[in-house]
């Protein structure tokens, strides 16, 4: 029987670590490639108007995964990025010409080499670092409340890899920061702090025993989950899983971040309950990315809409208002 071989570099240019589980990945890909082919065919069968217009049909298709070749256009449409682009008083090129703040530019330049150092496309010999700088600096110059915040480099970097478009990446970053994840990246990070408090309450509601165990250990949610929220799971979960998560975030908004968080926690309930101290629990959270059920993005995405139960935008806003007022 032939054995599949995989490159040490994945499809998006990331170097696989020496500890990479090729057997688990092969088992996943043998099934997922057939799923991708089937989903691509279903997208081809959609009417052109159905591929970008927000309907229950499109929502179902997005949840099952957007084909790689369609992601740029579909993301722009379902996120509001295309609308922001069309309604802007300035084009991306005009905004890019306004880059002038030396302090902002210097801060971004320092972060560029730290962005995906294990990705062959982000070496200084390639064009992506310069495109990443353009996106981040242009965004920082047109949004004074946020400017530049660490974490945005990973989001913008992954946007470039997925869309292969500097301009699309800018508008998608703008929509994420200003509309989908409000106040995550301002200096006070008030939106992030509120959402960490919301996650704490959601875990208490969904998994009270687990919540008591975590509280007894004394683990602040900020220690283990800040990167989940700030980087929207990039640099945390496998790339295919992250892109599937982003498909849904662009359509359904930030409640998807909580669905993913609750699913990860619920799936690893037994392991978390075995943790004895803070070091154990931090290690446990870091290891979640290596779970075969998380690597299998199609399975994992089906779970995020079942395991956490009902979570509406209305409920989420009520919780946010509650914890924002409590500060």
N, C-alpha and C positions, 0 to 999 in steps of 0.2 A: 504493500500500500504506500502510495506516495505521501511524503510529509511536506507540508507547506513551509516555506521559508520566508521570513520577513526581514526587511532591511533594519539596520540599526537606526535609521532615520524614518520617522513616520511620514504620513501623507502631507503634513503641514510644516515639515522641516524640523521637528523636535527630535533631538537625540534621545533614544531610549536608554534608560539607566542600565547598569550591569545587572541589577536585580529584576529587570523586566520579566514578567511571567509570559513567555511566548506561548506556552501551552494554553493558558486561559484565554489569551488574545486570539489564538487560532480557533478555539472552540466558539468564541463569540463571533468572529468574522465569518466563519463558515455558515452561520445562520444569518448574520446581519447583511451580508452581500445580497442574499436572496430577497431580504426585506427591502433593501434599497432599490433593487431592480423593480420590485413590485410596486413600491411607492412612486417611483419615477414614472412608471407607466400610468398609474392612476392620475398623477399630476398632468400628464400629457393629455389625458382624456377630459380634463376640466376645460370648460369654456374659458376663453381669455378673460372675460369679465369676472369670472369666478375666482381667478388666481390672485386677485388683489383687492377685491371688494369684501369688506368685513361681513361675513355671514356665518351661520352655524356650520355650513359645509366647510368653509375655509378654516374655521376654528378647529374642526375635527382633523382636517388635513395637516394643519400646523402642528397639532399635538402629536401626530404620528411621524412628523419629520419633514422638513423642507429639503428637497434635493439640493445638493451642493451648488449646481449651476444656477439655480433659481434664487438662492438666498439673498444676493444683493438687492435685486428688484423687489422681492417679497418683503424683506426686512424694511426697506425704505417705505413701502406702501403701508404695511400694517402698523408700523411704529409711529407714523406721523412725520417721519423724516423727509419724505418727499413733499409733504404739505409745508413743512418749515422751510424747505429749500425754495419752493415756489413763492411763498409769502414774504421771504426776506427782502429787505431793501437793498441788500448787497449780495453779490455772488460769492462763492467760496474764494475765488481768485482775488476778488477785491478785498475781502476780509484778510486774506493771507498777506496782502501788501501792507497791512497796518501793523505787522509785527515790528515792535520797536523797543519794548522794555527790556533792557539788558539784564536786569536782575531775574526776571521771569525766564528769559532765554537761558541764562547760565544755570539756573536750577534744573531746568528740563535737560540741558546738555549733560549734567552730572548723572541724571537718571537713565539716560539712553543705554549705556553699556550694561545696566542692571536689568534691562528689559529682555526677558527670554534669552539669557546667555547660552542656553542649551539649544537654541534654534539657529540653523545654518543661514537662514535668511536675514537674521538680525546682526550678523557680523558687520564690522565697519566697512568692509569691502563692498557690501550690497547697498541697494537704494532704500530699503525699508527703514533703516534708522533715520534717514533724512526726511522721509515721508512722515514718520512718526513724530519727529520734531515739528514739522509744519502743522500737523493736526493739533498737537497739544498746545503749541504756542498760539496758533490762530484762535483756538477755543479760549485760552486763558486771557487773550487780549480783548475778546468780545464779551466775556463774563467776569465782571469785576468782583462779584460776590464769591466766586469760586477761585478764579485765577488758575493756578496749577496746584494739584494735590496728588501726592504719591498714591498710586493705585490706578490712576487714570491711564498711566503708561501701559499697564497690562491690558486694560479694556481696549484702548485704542489700537494697541499692537495686535490683539486678536481680531479686532474688526478689520484691520488691513489684510490679515491672513485669510479671513473668510470672504471678504468682498473684493479683494485685489483692486480697491479703488480708494485713493486718498480722499477724494471729495465725499463719497458715500460715507466713509468712516467718520469724517468730521460731522456730518449731519446726524448720523446715528449716535455718535458720542454726545452731541448737543441734546438730543431727545432723551437719552438715558439720564444724563446728569440733571437736566432742567425740568423734565416732566415725569419720568418713570421713577427716579430715585431722588426725590426732592430733599435738599439739605443734608445729603450724605457727605458732601465734599466741601461745604463751607467751613470756615475756621473753627467754629464751635462744634461741628459735626452733630448738631442737635437731632437731625433726622436719623442718623445712624444710632445714636444713643437711645432715642425713642424706640426704634425698631428692635434693638437688643432687649429692651424691657418688654416689648410686645412678644418677642420669642420666648422669653422667660415665662410669661403668663400662658402662652399657648402650650408650652411643654407641661406646665403645672396642670392645665385643663385636660390635656390628652394623655399624659403619663405622670400621674401624681407620685407614684412610688419612685420612679426615675428622678423626678424633680427633687424629691426629698433627699435622695442619695447624693445628687450633685450638690445640693445646698449644704448637706452635712460635710462633704469634702471641702467645701468653700471655694468652688470654682466659679470665678466671674465669667459670664458668657463672653465678655470682650476678649478673654484670653484665647478661646478656641474658635470663635465664630466671626470675629471682626473681619478677617480676610474673606470669609464666605460672602459677606455683604459688600465690602468695599471693592473687591475684585470680581464680584458676581460669579464666583466659583472658578474663574480662570486662575491658573497657578495653584489650584486646589484639587480639582477633579479631572479625570481623563478628558482630552480635548473633544472627542466625539460626544461625550455626555454633556460637556459645557455648551457646545453649539446647539444641541437639542434643547437644553434649558433656555438658551437665549432665543430660540425660535418662539417659545411660549411666552417669555418675558416681553418680547416686542409686541405680541398680540394681546396678552392678558394683564400685563403690568407686574408690579412688584410683589403681588401676592404669591407669584410663582417662587420667589426667593424663599418665602416661608414654607411653602409646600415641599420644596427640596430639603430645607433644613429639618423639618419635622420627619420627613421620610428617612433621611440619613440617621437621625437619632433613633427613630423607631426600629429601623433595620438592625441597629447595633445596640439594642437595649440590653441584651444579655452581657455583651462585652463591657458596656459602661457600668453595669451593676457589679461586675467583678473587680472594678478599679478600687484600689485602696487609698490612693492619695492623688494630689494634683498632678504629679508627674505621670502617673499611670493614665489618668484621664486625658491629658494632653496627647500622649502617645496614641491612645485609642482613637481620638478624633483625627489625628494625622493619618492613621492607617486606613480610614474609611475609604479612601480613594482606591485602595487595592482590592477591595471586595469585588469578586467576580460579578455580583449582582449590580454593582455600580458601574463596572466596566461595560457590562451589557446595557448600553444606553437605551435600547428599545424597551427592554424589560423594566429598567429603572424608571423611565418616563411614564410607563403605564402605572407604576406604583405611586407616583407622586399625586395622582388624581384619585387614589383610593385610600392609601394608608392614613393621611391626615384627616380624612372626613371632610365635612363641609367647611369651607373658608371663603366667605364672600368679601367683595370689596367694601361693602357697608360695614361688616363686622370688623374688618381690618382698620378702617378709618375710625370707628368707635374706640378701638383699643389704642390707636395712635393718639387720639385726642385725650383719652384718659391719662396716658403716660406722659404726654407732652405737658399737660396741666400739672402733673404731679412733680415736675422738676422744679 
